[in-house]
Amino acid sequence: MSKPTKKQAEQQPSEQAPSTLTTQDYTRRSFLFTLANISGLVALGFGEAQAAQDSMATPGNEPATPKTPAPAAVAPKDGLKFAPAKPFSYKSLIARAEEMAKNPYQAPPSPAADAIKTINYDASGKIKFNPQDALWGKTGSVYPITFRPLGEYFPKSVAMNVVEGDQARMIEYRPDYFTMPEDSPLRQVPAGQSGISGFWVQRSRRIGDWTKSEPWATFQGASYFRAISRQGQVGMSARGIAINTGLPQGEEFPDFRSFWFEPAANEGDPVVVYALLDGPSITGAYRFELRFDGDTEMVIEKHLFIRKTIDQLGIAPLTSMFWYSETPNSHLRGWRPEVHDSDTLVGWRSDNEHFCRPLTNPPSLAYSAFVDEHPRGYGLLQRDRDPSHYLDGVGYEKRPSVWVEPIVDSKGNDNWGKGSITLIEIPTNDETFDNIVAFWQIKGPALAGSALQFKYRLYWTEHEPFFPHDQLARAVALRAGPGGNFGGSRPANTVKLVIEWDSHLFQGHQPKDAVFTITSSAGKTDNVYIDWVAGTPRWLTQFDLFVDSDEPVELNGVLTLNGEVISETWLYQFHRQSFVQMMA
């Protein structure tokens, strides 16, 4: 039986409040998303992966429930087996990570490796976690936690622990946590070793039947994790760290090799998750506060210890998929108008400038760095929310956007310092693999023996938070066609680019009153024009770009009215090879 496409794996009902997908349906979608995360760079020619503040959120679309006193964080005994308690604190976890960095790397266990690698898509679909064995499935936290099995793309065991005051108990693995065929390769995991590779945070057990709803946060594979927004869908992913992404020596994928859980007493309270990161070049101690009110919010604190010098260290990395959008290019091969989980990189610089950078599917690996110091935030967005622009039942218009907000306390601790918002775009000819990576890249290499600390908040939401709609217009689409004027000759090596803008600031003004300033790093721009988008309150800006070289061209544009900037800064990396068919 052939493996279904990502599109087939993501079919779901249009209503998601809450979702009624079966566990099997969600497993199919989650499997392919994580497959894309872990194997995407390898399949596209990169080096093989190594060894495979307080919340601002308030409860939203879930029914209000009475606040109750926080229960003692005692792990329930329903089905789960626990090891004896051991002392635990975040401070001790930090010390453990620091000590590990002083010693040679040892890969996490991969039990019954030959058997586990045969758990392909079809075999994994036959392995189901038993809901009655869920952590906090009946008592304790309002959000049950279920566990994921080992498999072809998840061969490494991950330890799971429950925090009880100043101690923690490890969950001891038993095969009967999962329902599976008698001949399942997972049964070959030796006694004393674990068949667990990750976990899901489920919907509140106080609201409906959580076993028939999708989880709102998932952690599985290397340091990958994802969450949903109010649209009710997973999409892009985040990672604990990014190391040497896109560099010739190949990317390194450290693992979260152990997790510890603290419960949430009520909806809106955080599920606290601690994690131990380990890889050939780095170790780390992480603390996550996970909150869910329809959207998901995560406060993440990390202490990193460098085992070997790292040329490129990416903090708060985001990973997504972009095949093509409304912008014509050589990769537009499908029948659907657009196919992407994200369409725009956005950033908020320390000087208060907001910029947007439409994503591309370049002819070769593309690297962009937006240099800054102490950035206010950045994110990968799905700005286009019109279902008719996708014509696809998988619901690309419902994919979450993710925004990274650095957190710096009043004393300047956790200062992000100098670096760049880095975007890496990888060529692809389908939607199977994630090919977009964005992160904060610290300036210079991370030297062996050094320690770093960062804290930030992730917003999994529909729209970009903090955007000043009362001050700036947003660029929402980019279209292209042959350069020149209608009815006239088509100038050689020239393309016309048309940007669509959305803002209430246009009310009471005419496009002819505004000025669009466009600059390019090479080539020549002219024939600049501003007009209404017919039948809408939106404006468009268009210009011709002459380029006769295959070197990438960096474009920078902004709208002004009466001398005042009224738009975010529009940035774009133009690749002539992608547009050559429409350039005379």
Legacy VTK file of the C-alpha trace (Angstrom):
# vtk DataFile Version 3.0
C-alpha trace
ASCII
DATASET POLYDATA
POINTS 584 float
0.000 0.000 0.000
1.463 3.372 -0.979
1.886 6.163 1.558
-0.845 8.852 1.213
0.091 12.372 0.271
0.200 15.133 2.875
-3.037 16.467 1.411
-4.781 13.098 1.800
-3.466 12.792 5.328
-4.936 16.130 6.369
-8.588 15.723 5.308
-10.851 16.896 8.097
-14.269 18.437 8.783
-14.656 22.168 8.256
-15.915 22.835 11.771
-13.379 22.711 14.609
-15.049 23.829 17.810
-13.926 21.396 19.083
-12.831 18.947 16.396
-14.464 15.544 16.277
-11.706 13.869 14.306
-11.084 10.326 15.331
-7.748 9.447 16.845
-6.920 7.530 13.668
-7.650 10.549 11.453
-5.448 12.795 13.531
-2.667 10.230 13.688
-2.480 10.155 9.883
-2.131 13.943 9.712
0.325 14.187 12.597
2.497 11.410 11.190
3.070 13.160 7.891
3.647 16.548 9.459
6.351 15.113 11.692
7.794 13.100 8.835
8.103 16.359 6.938
9.850 18.019 9.861
12.438 15.326 10.491
13.173 14.050 7.008
12.519 17.143 4.917
16.039 18.545 4.873
17.542 15.096 4.360
15.294 14.351 1.391
16.139 17.704 -0.140
19.850 17.023 -0.114
21.030 18.202 3.285
23.211 16.228 5.669
21.512 13.394 7.505
20.167 14.262 10.944
22.365 13.163 13.830
21.175 9.856 15.379
17.959 9.867 13.044
6.706 35.946 32.678
3.450 35.380 33.027
0.841 34.648 30.442
-1.179 37.408 28.814
-3.821 34.947 27.738
-7.244 34.616 29.296
-9.725 31.821 28.761
-11.548 32.354 25.504
-13.760 30.079 23.508
-14.018 27.271 26.032
-16.953 27.361 28.459
-16.107 28.958 31.778
-15.505 26.565 34.634
-15.329 27.376 38.316
-11.856 27.884 39.678
-10.886 25.152 42.093
-7.938 24.891 44.420
-4.891 23.395 42.751
-4.764 19.674 43.508
-1.640 18.082 44.814
0.412 17.112 41.804
0.114 13.420 42.513
0.293 11.221 39.448
-2.784 9.035 39.032
-2.355 5.294 39.236
-4.766 4.488 36.362
-2.782 2.066 34.285
0.534 3.898 34.416
3.434 2.377 36.297
5.889 4.676 38.076
9.452 4.337 39.282
10.385 5.475 42.784
10.447 9.235 43.315
13.687 11.187 42.939
14.515 14.811 43.791
13.773 17.232 40.938
13.847 20.964 40.293
14.474 23.164 37.288
17.698 24.288 38.960
18.893 20.693 39.186
17.945 20.101 35.540
20.059 23.105 34.495
22.975 21.729 36.495
22.528 18.325 34.859
22.589 19.831 31.356
25.703 21.823 32.210
27.495 18.739 33.491
26.505 16.686 30.437
28.085 19.296 28.145
31.451 18.619 29.776
31.354 14.984 28.692
31.284 13.247 25.293
27.910 12.909 23.613
26.066 9.628 23.988
23.105 9.047 21.687
19.741 8.305 23.326
18.583 4.666 23.323
17.042 3.221 20.161
15.690 -0.154 21.354
15.075 -2.959 18.872
16.273 -0.637 16.109
15.933 -3.134 13.237
12.378 -3.968 14.226
11.305 -0.390 14.962
12.428 0.882 11.555
9.819 -1.417 9.982
7.014 0.532 11.712
6.095 2.512 8.612
2.993 4.574 8.044
0.658 1.604 7.778
2.123 -0.198 10.787
2.065 2.923 12.967
-1.623 3.422 12.192
-2.360 0.133 13.918
-0.754 1.229 17.199
-3.098 3.183 19.486
-2.473 4.566 22.953
-5.108 3.405 25.429
-6.998 6.464 26.769
-7.548 4.798 30.143
-3.777 4.907 30.636
-3.531 8.657 29.967
-1.680 10.758 32.502
-4.375 12.812 34.293
-7.093 11.167 32.248
-9.469 11.193 35.239
-7.881 13.257 38.013
-5.186 15.859 38.495
-4.586 18.203 35.583
-7.587 19.205 33.477
-5.506 18.408 30.377
-4.763 14.681 29.937
-1.461 13.665 28.369
-1.167 10.672 26.055
1.990 9.109 24.679
3.263 8.256 21.207
5.008 5.028 20.168
8.371 4.496 18.537
8.392 4.151 14.756
10.406 4.364 11.568
10.913 8.127 11.911
10.845 8.157 15.729
13.309 5.422 16.724
14.630 7.006 19.927
13.101 6.415 23.354
12.133 9.513 25.338
11.778 9.375 29.127
8.553 10.749 30.625
8.313 11.937 34.238
5.669 13.422 36.522
6.653 16.164 38.988
5.236 15.904 42.505
6.393 18.846 44.600
10.188 18.707 44.774
10.339 15.165 43.443
9.572 13.394 40.180
8.693 9.854 39.194
9.487 8.341 35.819
6.752 6.548 33.919
7.862 2.978 33.404
6.955 1.620 29.997
4.615 -1.310 29.517
3.578 -2.646 26.089
-0.061 -2.708 27.161
-0.135 1.103 27.170
-0.779 0.603 23.450
-3.327 -1.454 21.582
-1.468 -3.129 18.723
-1.412 -6.327 16.678
0.242 -9.358 18.200
2.966 -9.208 15.557
3.629 -5.469 15.926
7.369 -4.681 15.892
6.788 -2.440 18.921
6.409 -5.613 20.993
10.095 -6.322 20.416
11.187 -3.466 22.692
13.180 -5.284 25.406
11.978 -5.307 28.985
13.352 -2.362 30.928
13.453 -0.107 27.857
10.777 2.283 26.596
8.652 2.287 23.466
7.576 5.943 23.926
8.804 8.655 21.531
6.637 11.686 22.347
3.412 13.010 23.843
0.177 14.859 23.107
-1.553 17.394 25.389
-5.280 16.764 25.063
-8.375 18.991 25.392
-9.880 19.571 28.826
-11.435 16.450 30.300
-14.147 18.698 31.829
-15.468 19.722 28.426
-16.875 16.936 26.293
-15.102 13.692 25.475
-11.438 14.541 25.126
-10.715 11.153 23.559
-12.630 12.211 20.441
-10.930 15.603 20.019
-7.587 16.643 18.649
-4.727 17.458 21.016
-3.793 21.119 21.264
-0.041 20.600 21.634
2.245 17.798 20.455
5.932 17.015 21.033
7.546 14.265 18.966
10.734 13.795 16.992
14.111 15.456 17.727
13.169 18.820 19.332
10.031 19.445 17.241
6.691 20.547 18.673
3.504 22.146 17.356
0.162 23.493 18.516
-3.178 24.702 17.195
-4.926 28.074 17.017
-8.644 28.840 17.151
-8.902 27.510 13.602
-8.353 24.075 15.149
-5.588 22.829 12.891
-1.942 21.923 13.200
0.381 23.200 10.506
3.872 24.578 10.892
6.191 23.493 13.701
8.634 24.988 16.162
11.869 23.449 17.392
13.934 23.648 20.526
17.066 24.658 18.608
18.487 24.883 15.071
22.125 24.068 14.373
23.947 24.716 11.077
20.759 24.770 9.016
21.582 24.830 5.318
25.356 24.812 5.852
27.658 22.466 3.889
28.606 20.398 6.951
24.975 19.344 7.366
22.387 20.185 9.983
22.462 18.717 13.468
19.178 17.716 15.110
19.497 17.482 18.920
16.849 15.540 20.811
14.569 16.247 23.710
15.498 13.035 25.495
13.472 13.512 28.714
10.331 15.417 29.721
8.816 16.280 33.129
5.172 17.364 33.593
3.384 19.594 36.110
-0.444 19.768 36.017
-2.869 22.586 35.251
-5.642 22.853 37.838
-8.062 24.780 35.612
-8.609 25.743 32.007
-6.329 28.671 31.267
-3.732 27.551 33.790
-0.428 26.419 32.301
0.709 22.883 31.803
4.379 23.152 32.785
6.773 20.923 30.860
10.497 20.625 31.497
12.789 19.124 28.870
16.393 17.967 28.634
18.007 18.658 25.250
21.051 16.717 24.111
23.045 16.598 20.889
26.609 16.158 19.663
27.307 19.907 19.984
24.896 21.133 22.665
22.892 20.389 25.796
20.040 22.380 27.279
17.477 22.644 30.051
14.052 23.916 28.962
10.948 25.064 30.789
7.662 25.409 28.869
4.453 27.006 30.127
1.701 25.805 27.789
-1.616 27.681 27.853
-4.684 27.047 25.735
-7.738 29.267 25.266
-8.527 28.307 21.681
-5.217 29.806 20.618
-2.080 28.334 22.179
0.546 30.358 23.998
3.912 29.040 25.165
6.433 30.753 27.416
9.790 29.068 26.865
12.927 29.454 28.938
16.131 27.707 27.894
19.621 27.374 29.336
22.064 26.169 26.672
25.541 24.725 27.112
27.817 24.406 24.099
29.698 21.108 23.914
31.385 21.799 20.544
31.722 25.109 18.707
28.652 25.738 16.531
29.028 27.878 13.403
25.350 28.807 13.184
23.100 28.666 16.253
19.393 29.330 15.673
17.213 30.368 18.635
13.409 29.948 18.578
13.348 28.213 15.169
10.128 27.918 13.166
9.626 25.397 10.357
6.976 25.482 7.637
6.022 24.527 4.069
5.690 26.810 1.051
5.201 25.318 -2.416
3.554 28.178 -4.320
1.153 31.104 -3.871
-0.663 33.487 -6.227
2.733 34.704 -7.454
3.466 32.902 -10.768
6.726 30.995 -10.779
8.348 27.936 -12.287
7.196 25.739 -9.371
3.490 26.402 -9.939
2.571 22.940 -11.180
-0.551 21.937 -9.262
-4.212 22.473 -10.071
-4.856 24.331 -6.807
-4.351 28.123 -6.811
-2.065 28.072 -3.746
-0.381 25.448 -1.559
1.399 26.547 1.631
1.260 26.365 5.435
2.777 29.870 5.679
3.104 32.655 3.115
4.992 35.480 4.852
7.909 36.104 7.190
7.313 39.184 9.343
9.570 41.023 11.747
9.417 43.865 14.252
12.815 45.480 14.546
14.296 47.184 17.578
13.900 50.577 15.816
10.123 49.907 15.614
10.110 49.115 11.882
7.673 46.405 10.848
8.670 44.446 7.755
7.147 41.637 5.725
8.904 39.259 3.389
6.688 37.056 1.141
8.063 33.526 1.060
9.510 32.055 -2.125
10.209 28.606 -3.525
13.634 29.434 -4.943
15.486 27.673 -7.756
18.305 26.909 -5.291
18.900 27.188 -1.573
18.208 30.796 -0.498
19.527 32.469 2.645
18.342 35.848 3.967
19.495 37.625 7.124
17.778 40.681 8.613
20.386 42.109 10.968
19.190 43.603 14.250
19.936 43.977 17.940
17.332 43.156 20.585
14.502 42.368 18.090
10.935 42.879 19.263
9.642 39.823 17.445
9.249 37.832 14.254
7.046 35.103 12.883
5.857 32.952 10.025
2.302 33.866 9.070
-0.491 32.441 6.989
-1.962 35.794 5.953
-4.200 34.496 3.176
-7.337 33.132 4.884
-9.615 32.862 1.832
-10.652 29.207 1.195
-11.240 29.965 -2.493
-7.531 30.694 -2.844
-6.732 27.058 -1.982
-9.711 24.990 -3.223
-8.533 22.143 -1.035
-10.326 20.230 1.707
-7.225 20.049 3.887
-7.868 23.650 4.962
-4.634 25.507 4.305
-6.533 28.692 5.132
-6.815 27.434 8.734
-3.133 26.871 9.379
-1.833 28.667 12.484
0.539 31.598 12.303
3.337 31.606 14.888
4.882 34.728 16.399
8.057 34.809 18.530
8.216 37.479 21.247
11.584 37.783 23.049
11.182 38.304 26.782
13.690 40.505 28.600
13.225 41.296 32.290
13.666 44.717 33.893
17.324 43.976 34.667
18.151 43.150 31.063
18.495 39.436 31.684
17.893 37.096 28.742
18.997 39.893 26.400
19.025 38.583 22.827
21.832 40.951 21.824
23.163 41.240 18.270
22.250 38.851 15.497
19.778 38.455 12.677
16.328 37.157 11.897
17.388 34.445 9.474
15.234 32.900 6.742
16.231 29.780 4.839
14.163 28.711 1.822
14.699 25.294 0.247
13.489 24.369 -3.258
10.631 21.882 -3.391
8.301 20.514 -6.053
5.520 19.287 -3.775
3.881 19.851 -0.389
5.258 16.791 1.404
8.283 18.331 3.059
8.791 21.433 5.161
11.152 23.714 3.233
11.030 26.990 5.198
13.075 27.682 8.342
13.206 30.963 10.310
15.083 31.677 13.539
17.092 34.233 15.496
20.745 33.666 14.669
23.176 34.881 17.275
26.103 36.901 15.950
29.182 34.760 15.380
29.760 31.152 16.402
28.659 29.668 19.704
31.961 28.662 21.269
32.587 25.373 23.029
32.331 25.768 26.789
30.043 28.797 26.631
26.570 29.067 28.192
23.589 30.970 26.806
20.163 31.795 28.183
17.014 32.856 26.319
13.372 33.381 27.140
10.524 34.026 24.722
6.835 33.591 24.106
5.283 31.751 21.157
1.810 32.723 19.952
0.008 30.086 17.851
-2.750 32.235 16.438
-4.607 33.294 13.309
-3.201 36.798 12.909
0.005 38.583 13.790
-0.143 39.995 17.331
1.053 43.548 18.016
0.671 44.762 14.425
-0.241 48.496 14.448
-3.280 48.389 12.159
-4.091 51.991 13.059
-0.716 53.116 11.681
0.372 50.785 8.878
-1.033 48.972 5.867
-0.246 45.285 5.362
0.958 43.666 2.147
-1.360 40.706 1.562
-0.582 39.429 -1.947
2.066 39.573 -4.678
1.214 39.026 -8.325
3.371 39.099 -11.438
3.120 39.393 -15.201
5.002 40.611 -18.262
6.536 44.057 -17.925
5.687 47.123 -20.000
2.340 48.721 -20.828
-0.755 47.044 -22.185
-1.030 47.347 -25.933
2.650 48.195 -26.269
5.830 46.247 -26.787
7.118 44.035 -24.021
10.589 45.116 -22.863
13.131 42.320 -22.650
14.092 40.814 -19.273
11.331 42.761 -17.529
8.622 41.595 -15.158
5.744 43.541 -13.619
5.237 43.002 -9.889
1.945 43.970 -8.242
1.598 44.212 -4.445
-1.860 44.228 -2.843
-2.269 46.311 0.344
-4.977 46.191 2.988
-5.708 48.976 5.490
-8.492 51.212 6.789
-6.001 54.087 6.450
-6.907 54.303 2.752
-10.391 55.569 3.598
-10.815 59.194 2.518
-7.709 59.147 0.328
-6.994 58.460 -3.316
-4.130 56.259 -4.527
-2.781 59.179 -6.590
-2.120 61.043 -3.326
0.345 58.375 -2.129
3.928 57.584 -3.103
5.427 54.111 -3.402
9.212 54.081 -3.087
10.901 50.945 -4.404
14.624 50.168 -4.455
16.525 47.153 -5.776
19.991 45.731 -5.132
20.471 45.124 -8.876
18.656 45.729 -12.138
16.304 48.663 -12.581
12.792 49.583 -11.414
10.430 51.973 -13.197
6.827 52.429 -14.339
5.648 52.711 -10.704
1.885 53.095 -10.302
-0.684 53.033 -7.443
-4.378 52.220 -7.913
-7.410 50.664 -6.275
-7.859 46.904 -6.334
-11.070 46.822 -8.377
-14.202 46.201 -6.307
-12.408 46.390 -2.960
-11.181 49.063 -0.506
-7.627 47.827 -1.044
-4.812 49.494 -2.944
-2.245 48.013 -5.272
1.235 49.176 -6.131
2.871 47.979 -9.318
6.264 48.455 -10.905
8.464 46.995 -13.629
11.717 45.274 -12.734
14.427 44.845 -15.352
16.873 42.039 -14.528
19.236 40.328 -16.978
21.217 38.251 -14.454
20.364 35.133 -12.475
21.783 36.558 -9.251
19.095 37.152 -6.571
17.791 40.719 -6.380
16.738 42.223 -3.043
13.712 44.545 -3.269
12.584 47.070 -0.658
9.375 49.098 -0.885
7.237 51.347 1.306
4.081 53.479 0.950
3.973 57.087 2.129
1.129 59.610 2.284
1.776 63.301 2.863
5.349 62.425 3.726
4.382 59.895 6.418
5.066 56.144 6.169
1.735 54.306 6.071
2.841 50.727 5.394
5.074 48.038 6.709
8.316 47.702 4.768
7.852 45.244 1.914
10.910 43.074 1.224
11.357 40.425 -1.447
14.120 38.268 -2.867
13.564 38.084 -6.630
14.870 35.076 -8.545
14.860 35.638 -12.293
14.799 31.889 -13.008
11.375 31.640 -11.369
9.854 34.349 -13.590
11.752 33.914 -16.861
8.761 32.425 -18.680
6.875 35.723 -18.414
9.851 37.958 -19.117
10.045 38.781 -22.838
LINES 2 586
52 0 1 2 3 4 5 6 7 8 9 10 11 12 13 14 15 16 17 18 19 20 21 22 23 24 25 26 27 28 29 30 31 32 33 34 35 36 37 38 39 40 41 42 43 44 45 46 47 48 49 50 51
532 52 53 54 55 56 57 58 59 60 61 62 63 64 65 66 67 68 69 70 71 72 73 74 75 76 77 78 79 80 81 82 83 84 85 86 87 88 89 90 91 92 93 94 95 96 97 98 99 100 101 102 103 104 105 106 107 108 109 110 111 112 113 114 115 116 117 118 119 120 121 122 123 124 125 126 127 128 129 130 131 132 133 134 135 136 137 138 139 140 141 142 143 144 145 146 147 148 149 150 151 152 153 154 155 156 157 158 159 160 161 162 163 164 165 166 167 168 169 170 171 172 173 174 175 176 177 178 179 180 181 182 183 184 185 186 187 188 189 190 191 192 193 194 195 196 197 198 199 200 201 202 203 204 205 206 207 208 209 210 211 212 213 214 215 216 217 218 219 220 221 222 223 224 225 226 227 228 229 230 231 232 233 234 235 236 237 238 239 240 241 242 243 244 245 246 247 248 249 250 251 252 253 254 255 256 257 258 259 260 261 262 263 264 265 266 267 268 269 270 271 272 273 274 275 276 277 278 279 280 281 282 283 284 285 286 287 288 289 290 291 292 293 294 295 296 297 298 299 300 301 302 303 304 305 306 307 308 309 310 311 312 313 314 315 316 317 318 319 320 321 322 323 324 325 326 327 328 329 330 331 332 333 334 335 336 337 338 339 340 341 342 343 344 345 346 347 348 349 350 351 352 353 354 355 356 357 358 359 360 361 362 363 364 365 366 367 368 369 370 371 372 373 374 375 376 377 378 379 380 381 382 383 384 385 386 387 388 389 390 391 392 393 394 395 396 397 398 399 400 401 402 403 404 405 406 407 408 409 410 411 412 413 414 415 416 417 418 419 420 421 422 423 424 425 426 427 428 429 430 431 432 433 434 435 436 437 438 439 440 441 442 443 444 445 446 447 448 449 450 451 452 453 454 455 456 457 458 459 460 461 462 463 464 465 466 467 468 469 470 471 472 473 474 475 476 477 478 479 480 481 482 483 484 485 486 487 488 489 490 491 492 493 494 495 496 497 498 499 500 501 502 503 504 505 506 507 508 509 510 511 512 513 514 515 516 517 518 519 520 521 522 523 524 525 526 527 528 529 530 531 532 533 534 535 536 537 538 539 540 541 542 543 544 545 546 547 548 549 550 551 552 553 554 555 556 557 558 559 560 561 562 563 564 565 566 567 568 569 570 571 572 573 574 575 576 577 578 579 580 581 582 583
